[in-house]
Amino acid sequence: MLRFSSVFIAIASLAIAFLAVPMTGQTAGLPKGVSIDLIAEYKSYTKGVEKILFRNMTIKPGASLTLTVPAQSLCQGTKGVLEVTNHTNGKVTIHKAGDRWATTPGQKVTLANKGSVDHEHLLYTMIGIM
C-alpha cells in the first residue's frame, strides 16, 4: 500500500508540474512576432464539442495575423492592445487588457498589435466533432 501511495504521489506531482510550467509556444506557420502557447486541453462534455483548448496568444508590436476564424473561442485580453479588423463585416474593434470577447467561426479577420508593448490574450477554443 505504501508503494502504491508513493507512486501515485509522484505521478500527481509530475502532472501538477506540467500544468504549472508554460509549454513551448507554437510559431510554425504563424507570422514573425506571433505565437500561441497551449496551456491545457480538456475533454468536453458538451454535445457537438470534442475538446476545449486553453491557450495564450502573444503578438509583438508591429506584428499581425490574418486568418479565417476556425472555431468558436472566448477570449480575454491580459496585456497590451489588439486591433481586430473583421473583413467579413467591415468592423474594426480594439481590445485592451481586461476586455472579453467571442469569435465567430468563418469570419476573416486581421489581428494587429499597433502598440509599443506585447499584446497577450487568453483563448478558450471549442473544437467541434468532425
Backbone as numpy.savetxt, mean C-alpha at the origin, in Angstrom:
# Nx Ny Nz CAx CAy CAz Cx Cy Cz
6.18 -32.01 26.98 5.35 -30.81 26.98 6.21 -29.56 26.98
7.30 -29.59 27.75 8.18 -28.44 27.83 8.81 -28.15 26.48
9.21 -29.20 25.75 9.85 -29.02 24.46 8.86 -28.39 23.46
7.61 -28.88 23.42 6.59 -28.32 22.54 6.39 -26.84 22.83
6.32 -26.47 24.10 6.13 -25.07 24.49 7.28 -24.21 24.02
8.49 -24.72 24.13 9.67 -23.96 23.70 9.66 -23.73 22.19
9.30 -24.78 21.45 9.23 -24.66 19.98 8.13 -23.67 19.60
6.97 -23.77 20.25 5.87 -22.87 19.96 6.27 -21.41 20.23
6.92 -21.17 21.34 7.36 -19.81 21.70 8.37 -19.30 20.67
9.28 -20.17 20.22 10.28 -19.76 19.23 9.61 -19.39 17.91
8.66 -20.20 17.47 7.96 -19.92 16.21 7.13 -18.64 16.33
6.44 -18.45 17.43 5.64 -17.24 17.64 6.53 -16.00 17.66
7.69 -16.10 18.30 8.62 -14.97 18.35 9.13 -14.61 16.97
9.42 -15.63 16.15 9.89 -15.40 14.78 8.80 -14.72 13.96
7.57 -15.17 14.10 6.45 -14.57 13.37 6.28 -13.10 13.76
6.38 -12.79 15.03 6.26 -11.40 15.49 7.41 -10.57 14.94
8.61 -11.13 14.88 9.76 -10.41 14.34 9.54 -10.07 12.88
8.99 -11.02 12.09 8.73 -10.74 10.68 7.71 -9.62 10.50
6.72 -9.55 11.39 5.72 -8.48 11.30 6.30 -7.13 11.73
7.26 -7.15 12.65 7.81 -5.91 13.18 8.88 -5.32 12.27
9.56 -6.14 11.49 10.64 -5.66 10.63 10.07 -5.32 9.26
10.30 -4.09 8.77 9.78 -3.73 7.46 10.35 -4.64 6.37
9.50 -4.98 5.41 9.94 -5.84 4.31 10.57 -4.98 3.21
11.32 -5.61 2.35 11.96 -4.91 1.24 10.89 -4.37 0.31
11.07 -3.15 -0.14 10.08 -2.52 -1.01 10.13 -3.07 -2.42
8.97 -3.12 -3.06 8.87 -3.52 -4.45 9.17 -2.31 -5.30
10.16 -2.40 -6.16 10.48 -1.30 -7.06 10.51 -1.77 -8.51
10.55 -3.10 -8.75 10.60 -3.62 -10.11 9.34 -3.19 -10.86
9.54 -2.63 -12.03 8.42 -2.20 -12.85 7.82 -0.87 -12.44
8.33 -0.27 -11.38 7.84 1.04 -10.93 8.82 2.12 -11.37
8.35 3.34 -11.60 9.25 4.43 -11.96 10.25 4.72 -10.84
11.37 5.31 -11.22 12.38 5.71 -10.23 11.73 6.65 -9.22
12.01 6.41 -7.93 11.46 7.25 -6.87 10.14 6.76 -6.31
9.63 5.62 -6.82 8.37 5.06 -6.32 8.65 3.65 -5.81
8.19 3.35 -4.59 8.32 1.99 -4.05 7.07 1.63 -3.27
6.83 0.32 -3.19 5.69 -0.19 -2.44 6.20 -1.29 -1.52
6.00 -1.12 -0.22 6.40 -2.11 0.78 5.19 -2.91 1.21
5.30 -4.23 1.17 4.25 -5.10 1.68 4.45 -5.22 3.19
3.46 -4.80 3.94 3.53 -4.88 5.40 2.92 -6.20 5.88
1.77 -6.57 5.32 1.12 -7.83 5.72 0.13 -8.23 4.64
-0.20 -9.51 4.64 -1.20 -10.07 3.73 -2.16 -10.90 4.56
-3.46 -10.67 4.38 -4.47 -11.33 5.18 -5.43 -12.12 4.30
-5.88 -13.26 4.78 -6.96 -13.99 4.13 -8.24 -13.20 4.39
-9.09 -13.10 3.38 -10.35 -12.37 3.55 -11.50 -13.34 3.81
-12.43 -12.90 4.61 -13.64 -13.66 4.87 -14.85 -12.98 4.24
-14.59 -12.05 3.32 -15.64 -11.32 2.61 -15.87 -11.99 1.26
-17.10 -12.26 0.93 -17.45 -12.91 -0.34 -16.88 -12.09 -1.50
-16.21 -12.77 -2.42 -15.66 -12.11 -3.60 -14.27 -11.51 -3.39
-13.78 -11.51 -2.17 -12.45 -10.97 -1.87 -11.58 -12.11 -1.34
-10.52 -12.44 -2.09 -9.65 -13.55 -1.71 -8.71 -13.18 -0.58
-8.08 -11.99 -0.70 -7.12 -11.56 0.32 -7.07 -10.04 0.37
-6.47 -9.55 1.45 -6.29 -8.11 1.65 -4.80 -7.87 1.85
-4.25 -6.95 1.07 -2.84 -6.58 1.20 -2.75 -5.26 1.95
-1.87 -5.20 2.94 -1.60 -3.97 3.69 -0.22 -3.52 3.24
-0.16 -2.36 2.59 1.10 -1.90 2.00 1.35 -0.43 2.30
2.59 -0.02 2.08 2.99 1.38 2.21 3.61 1.81 0.88
3.09 2.89 0.30 3.65 3.42 -0.93 4.44 4.68 -0.61
5.65 4.77 -1.18 6.49 5.95 -1.01 6.75 6.54 -2.39
6.56 7.86 -2.51 6.85 8.57 -3.75 7.78 9.72 -3.39
8.98 9.69 -3.95 9.99 10.71 -3.69 9.59 12.03 -4.37
10.11 13.17 -3.89 9.81 14.45 -4.53 10.17 14.41 -6.03
9.24 14.88 -6.85 9.45 14.92 -8.30 9.06 13.65 -9.02
8.82 12.56 -8.30 8.46 11.28 -8.94 6.95 11.20 -9.15
6.56 10.36 -10.12 5.15 10.13 -10.37 4.94 8.73 -10.93
3.69 8.30 -10.89 3.31 6.97 -11.36 1.95 7.09 -12.02
1.83 6.60 -13.27 0.56 6.57 -13.97 0.14 5.12 -14.12
-1.11 4.83 -13.75 -1.60 3.45 -13.81 -3.11 3.43 -13.91
-3.63 2.28 -14.29 -5.06 2.02 -14.19 -5.26 1.29 -12.87
-6.10 1.82 -12.01 -6.30 1.27 -10.67 -6.81 -0.17 -10.81
-6.03 -1.15 -10.27 -6.40 -2.55 -10.47 -7.43 -3.10 -9.49
-7.54 -2.51 -8.30 -8.41 -3.07 -7.27 -8.86 -1.98 -6.30
-9.93 -2.27 -5.57 -10.43 -1.35 -4.54 -9.42 -1.26 -3.41
-9.05 -0.04 -3.03 -8.15 0.18 -1.90 -8.70 1.27 -1.01
-8.40 1.17 0.27 -8.64 2.24 1.22 -7.27 2.77 1.59
-7.09 4.08 1.52 -5.77 4.69 1.69 -5.78 5.73 2.79
-4.61 5.95 3.40 -4.44 7.02 4.38 -3.05 7.62 4.20
-3.00 8.93 3.97 -1.73 9.63 3.87 -1.05 9.68 5.22
0.26 9.42 5.24 1.02 9.45 6.49 2.15 10.46 6.47
2.51 10.95 5.27 3.64 11.89 5.17 3.56 12.62 3.83
3.87 13.90 3.84 3.94 14.66 2.60 2.59 14.90 1.95
2.66 15.28 0.66 1.46 15.63 -0.11 1.46 14.82 -1.41
0.27 14.34 -1.80 0.10 13.57 -3.03 -0.92 14.27 -3.92
-0.55 14.49 -5.18 -1.49 15.00 -6.15 -1.97 13.85 -7.02
-3.28 13.64 -7.08 -3.86 12.56 -7.88 -4.65 13.19 -9.02
-4.21 12.91 -10.25 -4.92 13.35 -11.44 -5.67 12.14 -11.98
-7.00 12.23 -12.00 -7.84 11.15 -12.50 -8.13 11.46 -13.97
-7.50 10.70 -14.86 -7.66 10.94 -16.30 -9.00 10.44 -16.80
-9.68 9.60 -16.03 -10.98 9.06 -16.42 -12.08 10.10 -16.25
-12.05 10.83 -15.12 -13.11 11.82 -14.88 -12.61 13.26 -14.92
-11.30 13.48 -15.11 -10.75 14.82 -15.24 -10.50 15.56 -13.94
-10.72 14.93 -12.80 -10.55 15.61 -11.51 -9.12 15.49 -10.99
-8.68 16.53 -10.29 -7.38 16.54 -9.61 -7.67 16.72 -8.12
-7.10 15.84 -7.28 -7.28 15.95 -5.84 -5.91 15.96 -5.17
-5.86 16.61 -4.03 -4.64 16.68 -3.23 -4.91 15.96 -1.91
-4.00 15.05 -1.54 -4.12 14.32 -0.27 -2.90 14.63 0.58
-3.15 14.95 1.85 -2.09 15.28 2.82 -2.05 14.21 3.91
-1.00 14.29 4.72 -0.90 13.36 5.86 -2.17 13.46 6.70
-2.76 12.32 7.04 -3.99 12.26 7.81 -5.24 12.12 6.96
-5.16 12.45 5.66 -6.32 12.29 4.79 -6.57 10.82 4.49
-7.85 10.48 4.29 -8.23 9.12 3.90 -9.03 9.20 2.61
-8.84 8.18 1.75 -9.57 8.13 0.49 -9.66 6.69 0.01
-10.53 6.47 -0.97 -10.71 5.14 -1.56 -10.41 5.24 -3.05
-9.98 4.12 -3.62 -9.72 4.07 -5.05 -10.90 3.41 -5.77
-11.02 3.70 -7.05 -12.06 3.10 -7.88 -11.39 2.28 -8.97
-11.56 0.96 -8.94 -10.92 0.12 -9.96 -11.32 0.55 -11.37
-10.35 0.49 -12.29 -10.59 0.84 -13.68 -10.29 2.29 -14.02
-10.11 3.14 -13.02 -9.81 4.55 -13.26 -8.34 4.70 -13.63
-8.03 5.50 -14.66 -6.63 5.78 -15.01 -6.22 7.03 -14.24
-5.14 6.91 -13.44 -4.70 8.01 -12.58 -3.20 8.23 -12.68
-2.78 9.43 -12.33 -1.37 9.74 -12.14 -1.20 10.21 -10.71
-0.30 9.55 -9.98 0.04 9.92 -8.61 1.36 10.67 -8.69
1.41 11.91 -8.17 2.61 12.72 -8.28 2.95 13.40 -6.96
4.24 13.44 -6.67 4.73 14.16 -5.50 5.41 15.43 -6.02
4.73 16.55 -5.89 5.28 17.83 -6.34 5.87 18.62 -5.18
5.93 17.97 -3.99 6.45 18.62 -2.80 7.96 18.44 -2.66
8.48 18.78 -1.48 9.92 18.71 -1.23 10.30 17.60 -0.25
9.31 16.84 0.25 9.58 15.70 1.13 8.89 14.46 0.56
9.34 13.29 0.98 8.70 12.05 0.53 7.22 12.07 0.87
6.42 11.53 -0.05 5.01 11.27 0.26 4.90 9.80 0.58
4.13 9.47 1.63 3.85 8.08 1.98 2.38 7.93 2.28
1.81 6.80 1.85 0.45 6.48 2.27 0.30 4.97 2.40
-0.57 4.59 3.35 -0.88 3.20 3.60 -2.06 2.79 2.73
-2.04 1.54 2.25 -3.12 1.02 1.41 -3.58 -0.32 1.94
-4.89 -0.46 2.11 -5.51 -1.76 2.32 -6.18 -2.09 0.98
-5.64 -3.07 0.26 -6.14 -3.41 -1.07 -6.85 -4.75 -1.03
-8.09 -4.75 -1.54 -8.88 -5.97 -1.58 -8.68 -6.65 -2.92
-8.09 -7.86 -2.89 -7.81 -8.61 -4.10 -8.96 -9.60 -4.31
-9.66 -9.45 -5.44 -10.82 -10.29 -5.72 -10.45 -11.68 -6.18
-11.41 -12.55 -6.10 -11.26 -13.92 -6.59 -11.41 -13.89 -8.09
-10.46 -14.45 -8.78 -10.49 -14.44 -10.25 -11.18 -15.66 -10.78
